[in-house]
Amino acid sequence: MYYELKAALIGIFLTNSTLLFATIGGHTFDVEKGKVVYDIYGGGVLTPETNLTLKGKATLRFKDWGTTLLSKEEGVVTTSGALKSKQNIISLEKQTKEALYTVDFKNKKIHKRTKSISNVLKEYDTKGLKKSGKDSVLGYTCSIWEGNGVRKCLYKGLPLKIESDVLGISYHKIATEIVFDINVSGKKCILPNFPKEDFALFNTALKTKNEGKAKCFVEVLKDIAYTVEKKIIKHNNHLGINQKDKTAFLNKIGKKIYEYQKDFLPKLLLGMKKTRECLQSVEERVDANHCLKEYSALKMKIGEVKEPILSTWDIEHKNIFLEKIENEINQLESRIPCIKRSKNITDLSACMK
């Protein structure tokens, strides 16, 4: 379901040349051109101490029966409870006959993959799913395909609704605007002016190989659902899976969040210490507010949107604010050894409760 998580969670894509050649050899969609706007939302209980929330928008533009398409997703991934974070995320990809272009906004690059398919084309894929009926989205009757924790509703091959619910973690992508037979402007399909790099050039590094095979959030949920389903069938367990297995699956879903938080929390501690040192040395309110800039930016990353602005800076208020930061520093510093030892999001959440 995004940049780091989808990143998230919401990210890069599976190599599947069979589907790629099947689609570019004929029609991807049975609609020549158009635009679909989607709402994205979801989330659930990730650990006993931490909840996950996803919210965003997506836009798909396509022409030549889907041979050329541009997909953009933007949103926010929020964790609340023991682990607090708020990440703005964005992904942009363009599929043509020749290749898939994935925009790396963080490094301002565009990766070109000649044997990959876009997230949209994976949403169009019905392999392993069974047709189970009809539904209606904005007046368009679409065919429902279900299986392995995923439910898709396709209209002439075009995904209008994608839903998944695995172990209490849900994902929904539902069309809110559909316009067909419109002129898809060339300007609307232009990628950012970032340097293009052939992704194959980097495939000698193991880390890059793994990144190239990283899955978007829906694919992670689908794989986990399939594994859960096989496990239940194998053990004839109609009541579900045990808690140990469930925790392991949820740790897989939350892997990107864990990696982000484990890197961020020591930086937050360092930022708070710098702020404390800065505030101790200033006497004027303007200088004190300047000291809070980095502190505010870090706090916003854990979901505190309002930037604290000091209206008064006398001895009394200075001592009160310094005591507040001191308490925050002591609380986080006491958890750092546990944070460093943590191996997954379950461990990390327990450290922060």
N, C-alpha and C positions, 0 to 999 in steps of 0.2 A: 503495500500500500504505500514509496517515498525515498528522499535523497540519502540520508544515512541509514534510516531504519528500513524504510519500505524498499530505508537506510540502512530499513524498517522494516527495515521493514520494507519499502517502496523503493528498487535500486537498479541492479543491472540484470543481465538476462541469460537464459539457458541457450546453449547451442543445440539446434535441432534442424539439421539440414533437410530432413525428410519433409517436414512441414513447410519449410521455406520454399523448396522447389515445387511442392504441390500447389502452393498459393501463387507464386509468381508465374507459374506455367499457365494458369487459368485465372478465373475471377476469385478474388479473396471474398468480396461481398457481392451480392446480387443487387447492388445499388451503385450507380455510376459515380456519384460524388455527393458530398454532404458534410455536415458538422453535427457532432453530438456533444452536449455538455452534461457532465455528471456531478452529483454530490457523492462524496466519500466520507464514510463515518464508521466507527467501530471501537473495539477495545474490550476490556474485561479485567478480571482479577489475574494478574501475572504471578504474584507471589502472595502469601498471607499478609504481607505488609505493604505491597505496592500494586496500584491499579494503573492500567494503560488506557489512554484515550486517543483516538485518531479522528481528525476532522479535516476535510479539504475539498478541493474542486479539481475536476479534470476536463480537458477539452480534446476531442479527437476531430481532426480535419482529414479528409481523404478525397482522392480523385482517381480516375482510371480504374474504377471498380475495386479500389483498395490497394492497387499495386503501389501507389505512392500515398503515404500517410504520415501525419505529424501528430504526436501525442504529448500533451503537457499536463503535469500534475503538480499541484501546489497544496500545501496544508501545514498542519501543526500536529506534532506528536507530543503528548503530555503524559508524564508519569506523576502520580500523586501518592501520598502516604509516606512511607519511609524514604523512598527515592523520589526526589522532586526535580523535574526538569521540564523545559518547554523549548522544543526545537522547531524552528521554521524550516520547511523542507521543500525542495523543488526538483522535478525531474523533467527532462525533455529529450525526446528521441524522434528520429525520422527514418522511415523505412522506404527504400526504393528497390528497383529491380536488382541493382548492383550490390547494395550493402545496407547495414544498419548503422546509423550514426547516433551515438549516445553522448550527450553533453555532460561534461564534468565541470560543474559550476565552481566547485571548490578550487580546482587547479586551473580553471579557465582553459580547458582543452576539449577537443571533440575526438572521441575514440571511434574509429571505423572498424567494423567487423564484417567480413564478407560471407561468413557462414553462420550468422546468428539471426534470430527473429525478434521482433519487438514484443513488448509485453501485451500489446493489443492483439497481436496474432496468436499469442498463447491463450488469451481470453476467448478467442474465436475457436480454438481447438476443442474438440469434444471426445478425444481419445480417452477411453476408460470410463466415460460417462454414459448413462442410459437416458433415452428420451422418455419423459414422464408426463407430458401434458402440455397445456398452453397457459399463457398469462398475458396480461395487457399492460403496456407501459406507454403512457401519453397517447393512448388510442391506437397504438400499433400492437397487433397480436404477435407474440413471439413464442418460440418453442422452448420448453424447459428441458434442460439436461442436468442430471444429478449423479452424484457419486463421490465417494472419498472426501466427504466434508465440504464439497463445492456444489453450488447450484447456479446455473447460468441460464439466462433467457436470451435467445438469439433471434433477431429479425433479419431474414435473408442473409444469415451469417454474421450480422453485425451485433456485437454484445450491447444489450440495453440494460441488463441487470446482472451483476455478479455478486453472489453472496456466499459467505463461508462462516461456519461456526465450529471451532475445534477446541475442545476442553475449556469452554467458556470464553474463548477469545474470538470475537466476531469481526467480520469485515464486510462492508456493503459498498457497492459502487453502482449507483442507480441514475439512469438518464433523467435529466430535468428539462432538457431542451433538445429537440430533434429537427433539423432542417435539411431536406434533401433537394437535389437538383439546383444547388446554388453555385455561383461562380466562386471557386476556391482560389482566392488571389495568391499569386506567386509570392507577394510580400508577406503574406500570413504564414508561409511555409519556409521562410528563411531561418536558418540557424544563426546563433550568435557568431560574431566575427572572432572566433577563437581558432588557434592553430589546430589542424587535423592531424591525428596520428593513427597509423595503421596498428590496430591492437595486436596483430600477429607478431609485430616486431618485438613485443615485450614478453612473449610467451616462453622465453627461456627461464624466467624467474618463477620459482614455485609459487611465491606469494601472488604474483600477477595471474598465474593460471587459476588459482583458487578464486581470485576476485572476478576473473572472467566467467567463472561458472557460478557465481553467487546468484541467488534466486530472489525474486521479488517476494513481497510479503504473502501474497496469495499462493504462490508456488510452495513456500515453506509450510503454510497451513495445509495445503493439499497433500504434500508428502507426509506430514505428520499424521493427518487423518488416515491416509492409506496404511501407514505403519500400525496405527492403533487398530484399524479394522482387521488387518492380518493377524495381529496379536490376539484379538478377541476370538476370531475364528479358530486359530490354532489351539487355544486353550479351552474352547467351548465355554467361554466366560460371557454369559449374557448380561452380567451386571456391570461390565466395564473393566477398566484396568486398575491395577493397584496404585497406591499413592506414590510409590517410588518411581514407577514408570511415568505417571502423570507429571511429577516434578521434573523429570528428565526432559520430557517433551516441552514443557513450559520454559525450561532453561534454554532450549533450542530456539523457541520463538523469541525469547528476550535477549538473545546473544548480542545483538548490535547495541541494545540499550545498556547492557552490562559493560561492554567494551568502552562505550562513550562515558559512562558514569565513573568507571574505575580510573580513567584518564583525567576526568574533569574535577573530581573531588579534591585531589591534592593541589590542583591549580586554584581551586576556590579557597583552600586554606592559606596558600601563599598570598593570594590577593587580599584576604582579610588581614593578614599580618602586615602587609605593606600599607594598607589603609590605616591600621592602628598606629603604625610608626609615623605616618604622615600627619594624622590628626593630633598626635602628641606634640608636634613641633610648631603648630600654627595657632595664632591668636585671633585672626580675623575671620568673620563668617564667610566671606568670598573665598578665602583660601581653604577653609574647611570643606565647602561644597566642591571645590576642585579636587580635594583629596578623595571625595566619595565617587568620582567618575568610574574608576575601575571596579570598585566595590559594587556599584549600582549595575554595571554591565554584567558582572558575574551573577548577581542576585536575580537579574532578569532571566538568566538561563535556567534558573530553577523555578520559574513561574511567577516571580514577584515583579509585576509589570511596572508598578509605579516607582519612579526614581525618587529616593528620599532627598528632599531639599531642606536644608536647615534654615529656619527663619530667625533663629537666635543662637548665638555662640558666645555665651559667657562661661565662667568657671563651672557653674552648676550644671548647665546643659552639656558642656564638654565632658564632665565626669560621668554623667548619665549615659551619654552615647558611647564613651570609651568602655564603660562597664558592660554595655550591651554587646559590643563587638568582642570584648574579652571572653564573655560567656560563650558566644558562638564559636570562637577559636578553640576554647577548652573542650567544648563538646565534640567538635569535629576532629581535633588533634587526638583525642582519646580513642577515636574510632579508626585512625589511619592504619595501625598494625593489622586490625581485622580486615580492613579494605584491601590491603596488600596481599593478605592470605587468601582472599576470596577467589573462588574458581568459576563462579557463575552468578546469575542474577539472584538466585535464592540465597546464596551466601551473603552477597552484598546487601540485599534488603534486610537480612537479619542483623548485619553490622550496624545499620542505620536506624533501627527501630528505637 
